[in-house]
Amino acid sequence: MPDLHGILAIDKPAGFSSMKAVAIVRRRAGGVRTGHAGTLDPLATGVLVLALGKCTKQLAGLMATEKRYLTTIDLSAFTDTDDLEGTRMEVPLGSAGAATVAPTRAEIDAVLAAKFTGDVLQRPPVFSAMKVGGRRAYKMARKGQMPEMHPRPVTIHSIAVTDYRWPLLSLDIHCAKGTYVRSIARELGGVLGTGGHCTMIRRTAVGSFTIDKAISMDAMPEVITQEWLAALQ
């Protein structure tokens, strides 16, 4: 087995689970122990930091680093997965309990500042890797056993609108460990009186590892050698 130790930041494509990406890198690294520093949803793209060899001992520290995301939210509907994979549930403007008109950019900015910035409570998605009673929530949900997801504290350092054309809202999010972007979409819709689910999530940074330095799966060599790995600072 090769004596490889280091960090590899990849640009995970959509349709790949984080564990599938780990398996591919492990195989190309000759079976060296490999782990990731924070799951990305299969539909999400962007920075996935992998540790190989002795650096896997530092995964906990890597997981604790801050993250940055770009996301686009469809405010016209919820889904049961909070993204495009789930069953769509329309929320027509003017329907019972819904806003009568589309929220303005100023209204959205005000809600983001008041409700989604700083230390906040967030309810994780039912379809997530969170454990409930020792079992993965998504595995229970797939069997029709909808687990109760309790709100938990997360920290959102900043959240800014980059584009808004009803019903699509694009955000740039800087947050701490454990923040679910899909939960932001759902809970924002709940506050605005609209729907809310993510149509796109792209992680642009994990700590100091940024998307411009991440390696695409297509550019990754079939045999990973030490020169492809970064030292852990």
Secondary structure, DSSP 8 states (H G I E B T S, - for coil): -----EEEEEEE-TT--HHHHHHHHHHHTTT--EEESS---TT-EEEEEEEEGGGGGGHHHHHTS-EEEEEEEETTEEETTSBTTS-EEE--TTSTTS-SS---HHHHHHHHHHHSSEEEEE---SSSS-EETTEEHHHHHHTT-------EEEEEEEEEEEEEETTEEEEEEEE-TT--HHHHHHHHHHHHTS--EEEEEEEEEETTEEGGG-EETTTS-SS--GGGSB---
